[in-house]
Amino acid sequence: MVVDLEAVANQALEEAWAARTQSQPVVPRWFLVKHGRVSVLSTPWQGTDEKRAAIALVASRVRKRRPDAVVFLSDTWVRQRALPQDQPATAEILYEYLYGESPSEAVDSVEALIAEIFSRDRTWMKLRAYRQRDNGALEIVEEYTAKGTSMGAVNKAILRALWGR
């Protein structure tokens, strides 16, 4: 059986969006796909040390299970800067948009949800940035989908664990 990885990522993103609109936290989740089966690993973390420990745990599981693909979902912070209009939203351009300055420290940052796919033949990312209106409701500020090279620290750790990149 073939698993539609984008469907898994989109469903996870929509479930996370539903949680956020109900003021519920989003727990980082990893969907390990192997031979048409999906197993889920939740890794709540607070702070850099717990995040590193969670990534190490996932990398260990990935090395042990050798999945065909991994889908990752988490919340994050992104900077609100205009993307270049004359270029497609590649992973490299999105990386600069996301990580040009520490997004959690920048004054122009907003919260976001991110879903990513890692497999031998492709990477894929969907980002949904949002903010809270004065009435408390959440509104989507921007949404992007990009295919290409994964650039973040989490991404590099997973790619190394999966395929030694």
C-alpha positions in Angstrom: 0.0 0.0 0.0 1.3 3.5 -0.9 0.8 6.3 1.6 0.0 9.7 0.3 2.6 11.7 2.3 1.2 15.1 1.4 -2.2 13.9 2.6 -0.7 12.8 5.9 1.1 16.2 6.3 -2.0 18.2 5.3 -4.2 16.2 7.7 -1.7 16.7 10.6 -1.6 20.5 9.8 -5.4 20.8 9.8 -5.6 18.9 13.1 -3.0 21.2 14.6 -4.8 24.2 13.2 -8.1 23.0 14.8 -6.2 22.6 18.1 -4.7 26.1 17.9 -8.1 27.7 17.1 -9.4 26.1 20.3 -6.4 27.5 22.3 -4.9 24.0 22.7 -1.1 23.4 22.4 0.4 21.7 19.4 2.7 18.8 20.3 5.4 18.1 17.8 4.7 14.8 16.0 6.6 12.6 13.7 4.9 10.2 11.4 7.2 7.3 10.4 6.1 5.6 7.2 7.3 2.2 6.3 5.8 -0.4 3.9 2.5 1.5 3.7 2.1 1.7 7.5 2.3 4.9 9.6 3.4 5.1 13.2 3.3 8.3 15.2 5.8 9.6 17.7 4.9 12.6 19.8 7.8 14.6 21.3 6.6 17.5 23.5 9.5 19.9 24.4 10.1 23.1 26.1 13.3 24.9 25.5 16.4 24.1 23.4 17.7 21.2 25.6 14.4 19.3 25.5 14.2 19.9 21.8 17.7 18.5 21.2 16.8 15.5 23.3 13.6 14.9 21.4 15.4 15.2 18.1 18.1 12.7 19.3 15.3 10.3 20.3 13.6 10.6 16.9 16.9 10.2 15.1 17.6 7.0 17.1 14.2 5.6 16.2 14.6 6.5 12.6 18.0 4.8 12.4 16.5 1.7 14.0 13.3 1.5 12.0 14.7 2.8 8.7 11.4 4.3 7.5 10.7 5.1 3.8 9.7 8.6 4.8 9.1 10.8 7.8 6.4 13.5 8.1 7.1 16.1 10.8 4.6 18.6 12.3 5.3 21.4 14.9 4.5 24.9 15.7 7.2 27.5 15.3 7.8 31.3 15.0 8.4 33.0 11.6 9.3 36.5 10.7 6.8 38.6 8.8 8.9 39.7 5.9 7.9 39.9 2.3 9.2 37.1 0.1 10.8 38.2 -3.2 8.0 38.4 -5.8 10.2 37.7 -8.7 11.3 34.2 -7.5 9.4 31.0 -6.7 9.1 30.1 -3.0 12.0 27.6 -2.9 13.2 26.0 0.3 16.3 28.2 0.3 14.3 31.4 0.0 11.9 30.2 2.7 14.9 29.3 4.9 16.1 32.9 4.7 12.5 34.1 5.4 12.2 31.8 8.4 15.6 31.9 9.9 17.3 35.2 8.8 17.2 36.3 12.5 16.0 34.2 15.4 12.3 34.3 14.7 11.3 33.9 18.4 13.3 37.1 19.2 12.3 39.3 16.3 9.7 41.9 16.8 8.1 41.1 13.4 7.5 37.4 14.2 4.2 35.5 14.2 3.4 32.0 15.2 3.2 29.3 12.6 2.5 25.7 12.0 4.9 23.7 9.9 4.5 20.3 8.2 7.4 18.7 6.4 8.0 15.5 4.5 11.4 13.8 4.3 12.1 10.9 2.0 14.9 9.7 -0.2 13.5 11.3 -3.3 12.1 14.6 -2.1 11.4 17.1 0.7 8.3 19.1 1.0 7.2 21.8 3.4 4.0 23.7 4.1 4.0 26.6 6.5 0.9 28.4 7.9 1.7 31.7 9.7 -1.1 33.1 11.8 -1.8 35.8 14.4 -4.4 36.6 17.0 -6.9 39.3 16.2 -8.2 41.8 18.8 -11.3 39.6 19.3 -9.1 36.6 20.2 -9.8 34.7 17.0 -6.8 33.4 14.9 -6.3 34.5 11.4 -4.0 33.0 8.8 -1.4 35.6 7.7 0.4 33.6 5.0 0.6 30.0 3.8 3.4 28.6 1.7 4.3 25.2 0.2 7.8 24.5 -1.0 9.6 21.6 -2.4 13.4 21.2 -2.3 16.2 20.9 0.1 15.5 21.0 3.8 17.5 23.6 5.6 16.7 23.8 9.3 18.6 22.0 12.1 15.7 19.6 12.8 15.6 18.8 9.1 19.3 18.2 8.8 19.3 15.9 11.9 16.4 13.8 10.4 18.0 13.7 6.9 21.3 12.5 8.5 19.5 9.9 10.6 17.5 8.7 7.6 20.0 8.6 4.8 23.4 9.8 6.1 23.1 13.2 4.4 
